[in-house]
Each structure stands twice: as C-alpha cells, then as structure tokens.
Amino acid sequence: MNGESNTIELTGKTVDEAIETALGELKLSRDEVEIEVLEEPTKGLFGILGGKPARIRVKTKTTISGRAKEILYNVMQAMKLTVDIETVEKNEMVLINISGPDLGILIGRRGETLDALQYLVNLSANKHAEKKKRIIIDIEGYRKRREETLMKLAFKLAYKAKQRGRNVVLEPMNSMERRIIHTALQKRDDIYTFSEGEEPYRKIIISPKKG
C-alpha cells in the first residue's frame, strides 16, 4: 500500500517489464505516474555474460485522485484491511470503488461510515487543489444497491400517501439519498415531495396532491 508521494527504482529485463512491476507495486495505472528511464538494458557477451537490466525511476503524480487513493490506502492499512482501489476520473468528478473482504465496517449503518469517509477524503484530497473535484466513494457497489432500495421505498410510500390521503414522513437521510427520493417521484402528478428539518435530521415528506 504505497502512497502517492512514493518514488521507486526498479530493474527488469526490459523497460516495459520494469514499468509493469512498478505499477503493480504502487497499485497505480500508467497515467498516474511519471517514468524516467535511468538505464536501457544491454546484452552481454554472446547475449549471456555481462548484460545489464533496464533500470527505471517511477514517481506518482500529484493528482486529486492520487491523493485520495493515498489517503484511503493509509486508512485501510491502519485498519489492517486488504483492499483494491480503482479510480475513474470524469470531468469534475472522481469515482472510487473499494473492493475486498470484510468491508462492512467501512459502510456502517445506512452508509453513515462510508459517507463520513467520503467527506474526509474530499476535504483532504482537494485541500491544495486549484480546481477541486467531487469525490464519490463506493464499496463493492453498495451505493447502487442502496439507490435501488430507496427507489423501491419511494414508490411504496408514495402509494401509501396517495391511498391514505395524508403525508408520509421518511426517516432522516443525507442529501444524496434525499435527492434519490425526490428524483424518483418528481414526475408523479398525484403526489409531491419536500424536505424539512436541519441536518443531520433533515427528512423527506411525501404528500398527496388534493383535488
């Protein structure tokens, strides 16, 4: 679990082999590092004796995704968790997926631990960046599963509100989860949704339209 500030030197039979070994050790992709070839490989006498391997220096780039990855690896190391971390950059956003065994501890109740981790990584990774990016962290598809659960809940409670003719109050949710509920029901013409309360206890109200 090497951090973003790491610089390593490695040898290999070829430059490409040395690069692949370095990327494997750093757990980074080629576009996340700077590569300096220190020595090209040479063949020895009769192609056997006295040959020298390729030698390279690899330094990780200072990027928001790289900093986020370093922070997460340090946290995982402190928690003695073995993980793989994949990052994808999309315009103003960095999507990070963490995979590995026994990661429920990182999700917490209704994703509260995951949200707290995401908040802290956003603050730290964007701290000195000229152009900030929103970092979304997921753990083995948890957020997608949670989104599907919330959408089913939204439809179920909207039906309940319509049938009973009165408001249905949902449990407190974070802004991301509230947005899922609002979006799922925004095209309905028989109910409407609104939020009330202060964070972290802000909740959605599903209300039937009268008339």
SVG drawing of the C-alpha trace seen along z (x, -y; Angstrom):
<svg xmlns="http://www.w3.org/2000/svg" viewBox="-61 -27 92 44">
<polyline fill="none" stroke="black" stroke-width="0.4" points="0.0,0.0 2.3,-2.7 1.3,-6.4 1.1,-9.0 4.4,-10.6 6.4,-7.4 9.3,-7.2 10.7,-3.8 13.6,-2.5 13.3,0.9 15.0,3.1 13.7,5.5 14.8,7.4 13.1,4.7 11.9,1.2 8.3,2.3 8.7,5.2 10.2,2.8 7.3,0.4 4.7,3.2 6.4,4.3 6.4,0.8 2.8,0.2 1.9,3.4 3.8,2.4 2.3,-1.1 -1.2,0.1 -1.5,-2.7 -2.2,-3.0 0.4,-4.3 -1.3,-7.7 -0.9,-8.2 2.9,-8.1 5.9,-9.8 8.5,-7.4 12.2,-8.1 14.4,-5.5 17.8,-5.5 19.5,-2.7 18.5,-0.9 19.0,2.9 22.2,4.1 23.1,7.6 26.3,9.2 28.9,11.2 27.3,13.8 24.0,12.5 24.7,14.2 27.5,12.7 27.8,9.2 24.4,7.9 22.6,5.2 18.9,5.0 16.8,1.9 16.6,-0.4 13.8,-3.0 12.6,-5.5 8.8,-5.8 7.2,-8.7 3.5,-9.0 1.8,-12.2 0.3,-14.6 -3.4,-14.5 -6.6,-14.7 -7.4,-11.0 -3.8,-10.1 -4.1,-11.9 -7.5,-10.4 -6.0,-6.9 -3.1,-7.5 -5.4,-8.7 -7.6,-5.6 -4.7,-3.2 -3.3,-4.8 -6.7,-4.4 -7.0,-0.8 -3.5,0.0 -4.3,-1.5 -7.4,0.7 -5.5,3.7 -7.8,4.2 -6.7,5.6 -8.3,3.8 -8.1,2.9 -8.9,-0.7 -10.0,-1.6 -10.4,-5.3 -12.1,-6.8 -12.0,-10.5 -15.0,-12.0 -14.7,-15.8 -15.3,-17.4 -15.7,-14.1 -13.5,-11.2 -15.3,-7.9 -13.6,-5.5 -14.5,-1.9 -13.1,0.1 -13.2,3.9 -12.0,6.6 -13.1,8.9 -15.0,7.9 -15.6,4.2 -19.0,3.9 -17.2,1.9 -16.5,-0.8 -20.1,-1.1 -21.7,-1.4 -25.4,-1.8 -27.2,-3.0 -23.8,-4.0 -23.0,-6.6 -19.4,-5.5 -18.9,-5.5 -20.4,-9.0 -18.1,-10.2 -15.1,-8.7 -16.1,-10.2 -16.5,-13.7 -13.0,-13.5 -11.3,-12.3 -13.0,-15.1 -11.6,-17.7 -8.1,-16.3 -7.6,-15.4 -8.9,-18.8 -7.2,-20.9 -4.5,-22.4 -6.0,-21.8 -6.6,-24.8 -9.5,-23.1 -11.5,-20.9 -13.2,-17.7 -16.1,-15.9 -15.0,-12.5 -17.6,-9.7 -16.5,-6.6 -18.3,-3.3 -17.6,0.1 -18.4,3.1 -21.5,1.5 -23.1,0.6 -24.4,-2.8 -26.1,-1.3 -27.8,1.3 -28.8,-1.5 -30.2,-3.6 -32.4,-0.7 -33.6,-0.1 -34.5,-3.8 -36.3,-4.0 -38.5,-1.0 -39.2,-2.6 -40.1,-5.9 -42.7,-4.2 -44.1,-2.1 -44.5,-5.2 -45.9,-7.3 -48.6,-4.7 -49.3,-4.7 -49.6,-8.5 -52.0,-8.5 -54.1,-5.7 -54.4,-7.2 -54.7,-10.8 -52.1,-12.1 -48.4,-12.9 -45.9,-10.1 -42.7,-11.1 -39.5,-9.3 -36.5,-8.7 -33.7,-11.3 -31.4,-10.9 -28.3,-12.6 -28.6,-15.0 -27.5,-12.4 -30.2,-9.9 -32.9,-12.6 -32.1,-13.5 -32.7,-9.9 -36.2,-10.0 -37.0,-13.4 -35.8,-12.3 -37.7,-9.0 -41.0,-10.8 -40.6,-14.1 -42.7,-13.1 -45.7,-12.0 -48.7,-14.2 -50.6,-12.7 -48.0,-13.4 -45.2,-15.9 -42.1,-15.8 -40.4,-18.3 -37.7,-18.2 -37.9,-19.7 -35.7,-19.9 -32.0,-20.6 -29.0,-18.4 -28.3,-15.7 -32.0,-15.1 -33.5,-16.5 -36.2,-14.3 -38.4,-14.0 -42.2,-14.4 -44.3,-12.7 -47.6,-14.5 -50.7,-13.7 -51.9,-16.4 -55.5,-17.4 -58.2,-18.0"/>
</svg>
